[in-house]
């Protein structure tokens, strides 16, 4: 496995792999890797001849009051994860490698970027779509792999790829969970032991949504209300949103569509840690 911080050298390595007729898979990450990230690299390994993982804590997707400075950076451990999962090449740029001091260009997906996460984290998705576009330009993948946990993010990246006619297939991989159901996240390490015991209630609220959707008796709005009541019943989770939405447009659903689908989405704060999760629903 090779490790390189230069965009030009990464691009050259990928071009050489393509010249040899190899298919390219890319797994963009911000590091602090866990089993969820490993599953993405393993999936890429199973579907491509050459796998590039990227590790870059992207400053443009953090708001002024968010945790960029304390976001966990564990490069040595991350590289071992990538090696064990089968990556061929790891791109580890510095901020100056990705952004010129006088950079003036952003990539923005309107509409989808303004609701839910976008409403609570203004500018966040502009940072995501801009850096992912740059990573795609550098790594030129046939396929790129993202986790379902960041449901809105993968939806926005799909839209961006479609609108810009980028020649890459977006593959969304299942959420990897802890034994008690908590979605794996780099930010879980911020939780105290007491907070960690409460965090599983987010998954339990999503399980409740799945059960209610399958029962056929509750409307999407009633399901959303039941999720919120469950979360607020902990007395310590601060709910930012708990909704049931259309899985493609993220428009909040009010009534059931026979034979249709929805997605339950939750964002909640536990102490100073913000957690998100979701569950696809079938009616």
C-alpha positions as CSV (number, residue, x, y, z in Angstrom):
1,X,0.0,0.0,0.0
2,X,1.4,3.4,-1.0
3,X,0.7,6.6,0.9
4,X,1.0,10.0,-0.8
5,X,0.0,13.6,0.1
6,X,0.6,15.2,-3.3
7,X,-2.5,15.5,-5.6
8,X,-0.3,15.3,-8.7
9,X,1.4,12.1,-7.6
10,X,-2.0,10.5,-6.7
11,X,-3.4,11.5,-10.0
12,X,-0.4,10.1,-11.8
13,X,-0.7,6.8,-9.9
14,X,-4.4,6.5,-10.7
15,X,-3.7,7.3,-14.4
16,X,-1.1,4.5,-14.5
17,X,-3.6,2.1,-13.0
18,X,-6.2,3.1,-15.6
19,X,-3.6,2.8,-18.3
20,X,-3.2,-0.8,-17.2
21,X,-6.9,-1.4,-17.6
22,X,-7.8,-1.4,-13.9
23,X,-11.1,-0.2,-12.5
24,X,-10.8,2.4,-9.7
25,X,-12.7,2.5,-6.5
26,X,-12.5,5.5,-4.1
27,X,-13.4,5.8,-0.4
28,X,-13.3,9.4,0.8
29,X,-13.0,9.8,4.6
30,X,-12.0,12.3,7.2
31,X,-10.0,9.7,9.1
32,X,-10.5,8.5,12.7
33,X,-11.5,5.3,11.0
34,X,-13.7,2.6,12.5
35,X,-15.4,-0.6,11.3
36,X,-17.9,1.4,9.3
37,X,-15.1,2.9,7.2
38,X,-13.4,-0.5,6.9
39,X,-16.5,-2.0,5.4
40,X,-16.4,0.7,2.7
41,X,-12.8,-0.1,1.8
42,X,-13.6,-3.8,1.8
43,X,-16.6,-3.2,-0.5
44,X,-14.5,-1.2,-2.8
45,X,-11.9,-3.9,-2.8
46,X,-14.5,-6.5,-3.8
47,X,-15.8,-4.5,-6.7
48,X,-12.6,-2.8,-8.2
49,X,-9.1,-3.6,-9.3
50,X,-7.5,-0.6,-7.6
51,X,-8.7,1.0,-4.4
52,X,-7.8,4.6,-3.3
53,X,-8.8,5.7,0.2
54,X,-8.6,9.4,1.1
55,X,-8.0,10.8,4.6
56,X,-8.5,14.5,4.9
57,X,-10.2,16.5,7.7
58,X,-11.9,19.1,5.4
59,X,-12.1,22.5,7.1
60,X,-14.7,23.9,4.7
61,X,-17.4,21.6,6.0
62,X,-17.1,22.8,9.6
63,X,-18.9,25.8,10.9
64,X,-17.2,28.4,13.0
65,X,-18.5,26.9,16.3
66,X,-18.0,23.3,15.3
67,X,-15.3,20.8,16.2
68,X,-12.6,21.1,13.4
69,X,-9.7,21.8,15.8
70,X,-10.6,18.8,18.1
71,X,-11.8,16.4,15.4
72,X,-9.9,13.2,16.1
73,X,-6.8,12.7,14.0
74,X,-5.4,9.1,14.1
75,X,-3.4,8.8,10.9
76,X,-1.1,5.9,12.0
77,X,-4.1,3.7,13.1
78,X,-6.1,4.8,10.0
79,X,-3.3,3.6,7.7
80,X,-3.3,0.2,9.4
81,X,-7.1,0.0,8.9
82,X,-6.7,0.8,5.2
83,X,-3.9,-1.7,4.7
84,X,-5.8,-4.5,6.4
85,X,-9.0,-3.7,4.4
86,X,-7.1,-3.9,1.1
87,X,-6.5,-0.3,-0.1
88,X,-3.8,0.1,-2.7
89,X,-3.2,3.8,-2.3
90,X,-4.0,6.3,0.5
91,X,-4.2,10.0,-0.2
92,X,-3.4,12.1,2.9
93,X,-3.2,15.8,1.7
94,X,-2.7,18.8,3.9
95,X,-5.1,21.8,3.7
96,X,-2.7,23.7,1.4
97,X,-2.7,20.7,-1.0
98,X,-6.4,21.0,-1.4
99,X,-7.2,24.7,-1.2
100,X,-5.2,27.6,-2.5
101,X,-5.1,30.6,-0.1
102,X,-7.1,32.7,-2.6
103,X,-9.5,29.9,-3.7
104,X,-12.8,31.4,-5.0
105,X,-14.7,28.4,-6.2
106,X,-17.4,26.3,-4.4
107,X,-19.7,23.5,-5.6
108,X,-23.2,23.9,-4.3
109,X,-26.3,21.6,-4.7
110,X,-29.3,23.9,-4.1
111,X,-32.5,22.6,-2.5
112,X,-31.3,19.3,-0.9
113,X,-28.5,21.2,0.9
114,X,-30.9,23.6,2.6
115,X,-33.0,21.3,4.7
116,X,-32.4,19.1,7.8
117,X,-28.5,19.0,8.2
118,X,-28.3,22.0,5.9
119,X,-30.6,24.1,8.0
120,X,-28.7,23.2,11.2
121,X,-25.2,23.5,9.7
122,X,-25.3,26.3,7.1
123,X,-22.6,26.0,4.5
124,X,-21.7,22.4,5.6
125,X,-22.8,20.7,2.4
126,X,-21.0,23.4,0.2
127,X,-17.8,22.2,1.9
128,X,-18.7,18.5,1.3
129,X,-19.6,18.9,-2.4
130,X,-16.6,21.1,-3.1
131,X,-14.1,18.7,-1.5
132,X,-15.7,15.6,-3.0
133,X,-15.6,17.1,-6.5
134,X,-11.9,17.9,-6.0
135,X,-11.2,14.3,-4.7
136,X,-13.1,12.9,-7.7
137,X,-11.0,15.1,-10.1
138,X,-7.8,13.8,-8.4
139,X,-8.7,10.1,-8.1
140,X,-10.9,9.7,-11.2
141,X,-12.8,6.8,-9.7
142,X,-15.2,4.5,-11.5
143,X,-17.1,4.0,-8.2
144,X,-17.0,5.9,-4.9
145,X,-18.3,4.6,-1.6
146,X,-20.2,6.4,1.1
147,X,-22.1,5.2,4.2
148,X,-25.8,5.4,4.7
149,X,-25.4,6.9,8.1
150,X,-24.8,10.2,6.4
151,X,-28.0,9.8,4.4
152,X,-28.5,13.3,3.2
153,X,-24.8,13.6,2.3
154,X,-24.9,10.6,-0.1
155,X,-28.1,11.9,-1.6
156,X,-26.6,15.3,-2.3
157,X,-23.4,13.7,-3.8
158,X,-25.6,11.6,-6.0
159,X,-27.4,14.7,-7.2
160,X,-24.1,16.5,-7.8
161,X,-22.7,13.6,-9.8
162,X,-25.9,13.6,-11.9
163,X,-26.1,17.3,-12.5
164,X,-22.4,17.7,-13.4
165,X,-22.3,14.5,-15.6
166,X,-19.4,13.1,-13.5
167,X,-18.4,9.6,-14.7
168,X,-18.5,8.0,-11.3
169,X,-21.1,5.6,-9.8
170,X,-22.0,6.4,-6.1
171,X,-22.3,3.3,-4.0
172,X,-24.1,3.7,-0.6
173,X,-23.2,1.0,1.9
174,X,-25.2,-0.1,5.0
175,X,-24.8,1.5,8.4
176,X,-22.4,-0.5,10.6
177,X,-23.6,-0.5,14.3
178,X,-22.3,-1.2,17.7
179,X,-23.8,-4.2,19.6
180,X,-26.5,-2.0,21.1
181,X,-27.4,-0.4,17.8
182,X,-25.6,2.9,18.0
183,X,-24.4,3.8,14.5
184,X,-20.6,3.8,14.4
185,X,-19.2,7.4,14.1
186,X,-15.9,9.0,14.7
187,X,-17.6,11.4,17.1
188,X,-18.8,8.6,19.4
189,X,-15.5,8.8,21.1
190,X,-16.6,12.2,22.5
191,X,-19.3,10.6,24.6
192,X,-18.9,10.0,28.3
193,X,-19.7,6.6,29.7
194,X,-23.1,7.9,30.9
195,X,-23.8,9.6,27.6
196,X,-22.8,6.4,25.7
197,X,-25.5,4.5,27.7
198,X,-28.2,7.0,26.5
199,X,-27.0,7.2,22.9
200,X,-28.6,3.8,22.0
201,X,-32.0,5.4,22.4
202,X,-31.6,7.0,19.0
203,X,-31.5,3.6,17.3
204,X,-34.4,2.4,19.5
205,X,-36.4,5.4,18.2
206,X,-35.6,4.4,14.6
207,X,-36.6,0.8,15.4
208,X,-39.9,2.1,16.7
209,X,-40.4,4.0,13.5
210,X,-39.8,0.9,11.5
211,X,-42.3,-1.1,13.5
212,X,-45.0,1.6,13.2
213,X,-44.4,1.9,9.5
214,X,-44.9,-1.8,9.1
215,X,-48.0,-1.9,11.2
216,X,-49.9,0.3,8.8
217,X,-51.8,2.3,11.4
218,X,-49.7,5.5,11.9
219,X,-49.1,8.3,9.4
220,X,-45.6,9.5,8.7
221,X,-46.2,12.5,10.9
222,X,-47.5,10.4,13.7
223,X,-44.4,8.2,13.4
224,X,-42.2,11.3,13.6
225,X,-44.0,12.5,16.6
226,X,-43.6,9.1,18.4
227,X,-39.8,9.2,17.6
228,X,-39.5,12.7,19.2
229,X,-41.5,11.6,22.3
230,X,-39.2,8.6,22.7
231,X,-36.1,10.7,22.4
232,X,-37.3,13.5,24.6
233,X,-38.3,10.9,27.2
234,X,-34.6,10.3,28.0
235,X,-34.5,13.8,29.5
236,X,-31.0,14.4,28.2
237,X,-31.2,14.2,24.4
238,X,-31.8,17.5,22.7
239,X,-33.7,16.7,19.5
240,X,-32.8,19.0,16.5
241,X,-35.0,17.0,14.2
242,X,-36.9,13.7,14.1
243,X,-38.8,13.4,10.8
244,X,-40.1,11.0,8.2
245,X,-39.2,12.2,4.7
246,X,-39.3,11.1,1.0
247,X,-36.1,9.1,0.5
248,X,-35.2,11.0,-2.7
249,X,-36.3,14.6,-2.1
250,X,-36.3,14.8,1.7
251,X,-39.6,16.5,1.7
252,X,-41.4,15.7,4.9
253,X,-44.1,13.1,4.5
254,X,-47.5,13.7,6.0
255,X,-49.5,10.7,4.7
256,X,-48.6,7.2,3.6
257,X,-48.2,6.3,0.0
258,X,-49.4,2.8,-0.6
259,X,-46.5,0.6,-1.5
260,X,-44.2,3.5,-1.0
261,X,-41.1,4.2,1.1
262,X,-39.8,6.8,3.5
263,X,-36.7,7.5,5.5
264,X,-36.7,8.3,9.2
265,X,-34.0,10.8,10.1
266,X,-32.8,11.9,13.5
267,X,-30.3,14.5,14.7
268,X,-29.8,15.0,18.4
269,X,-27.3,16.5,20.8
270,X,-26.0,14.6,23.8
271,X,-24.0,16.9,25.9
272,X,-21.7,18.6,23.4
273,X,-21.8,15.8,20.9
274,X,-24.1,15.8,17.9
275,X,-25.3,12.5,16.6
276,X,-27.3,11.6,13.4
277,X,-28.9,8.4,12.3
278,X,-31.6,7.1,9.9
279,X,-33.6,4.1,8.9
280,X,-35.3,3.4,5.6
281,X,-39.0,2.6,6.0
282,X,-41.5,0.6,3.9
283,X,-45.2,1.2,4.1
